[in-house]
Amino acid sequence: MSAPIVFLLDVLPADAVADEATLEASITSGGDGSGVLSVFDLGPARGDGIFETIGVVGRHAQSVDAHLARLTESAAILDLPAPNHAQWRTAVDRAVAALPDAEQSAVRLVLTRGSGERPTAWVSATPASGFPERADGIEVVLLDRGLSSDVQERSPWLLAGAKTLSYAVNMAALREAHRRGADDVLFVSSDGFVLEGPTSTVVARIRGTFVTPPASSGILPGTTQLALWEYLEAEGHPCEHRMLTPDDVMQADAVWLLSSVRLAAPVAAVDGRPVGIDRGLTAELNAALLARTE
Ligand code: PLP
């Protein structure tokens, strides 16, 4: 496997208008990422920070604007300094240019509260492996997230809707799915609504309409779902944001988990009960997501 690529950012204020030379000078190589972080950094020490994972197809980083918009939203929710989009975009471009030739890769943007006055920021890039589950499908289990679907309004300090570095719970949920013989998870709110996966957005096709839960339910708004909606709406398919129950999912024509690198993974079973896979439509959706020019 090739060595990861890392660039460190000397964070610029969001509103700084910097010329190309200044932007370039604010981004330095972090080698392969070893030995560049303080053990006192609040990112690794407390999970106090935010991140984005961007899919790269060939040398095209996908939906960068949507990822930067979400990074900005996450920064606002965590009271972190707003990111300078030009600087992060320059760092993404440099990381993509340094990647070895690969069909697909992933670029990760991280902003932590740092260990002193200043935040810590870096961009890393690694080639991504093949994704047989895009064709074969995934089995999911329903797991109670233990939070109600109005968590964002009632308890904003729980940071629902921000992509924080605190993913230990999400990773534990995936391990629980593996223990149960499944591949992935669909979180359910304590008041009985299907929310999202630990690293993905759920989309169901119900009597011809594509449905995904609203951001107000405390989920992370997905950039892949956003791109999919653009494609589907342009193709004339009805699309909606509304709450979904487990029964809606079980009775759907087809269900997918969407995320930036794996893209659309069709759901083949929920809690061991088979769900229909629409192979033709899944292939079409993944082709559209791979062909993005933005
Ligand atoms: N929901 C959660 C909790 C996630 O972690 C992710 C991505 O990692 C998503 C949804 C999907 O977001 P995107 O499509 O932008 O990758």
Residues whose N, C-alpha, C, O or C-beta is under 5 A from the ligand:
A	BS01	PLP	T53 E196 G197 P198 T199 S200 T201 L220 P221 G222 T223 T224 Q225 L258 S259 S260
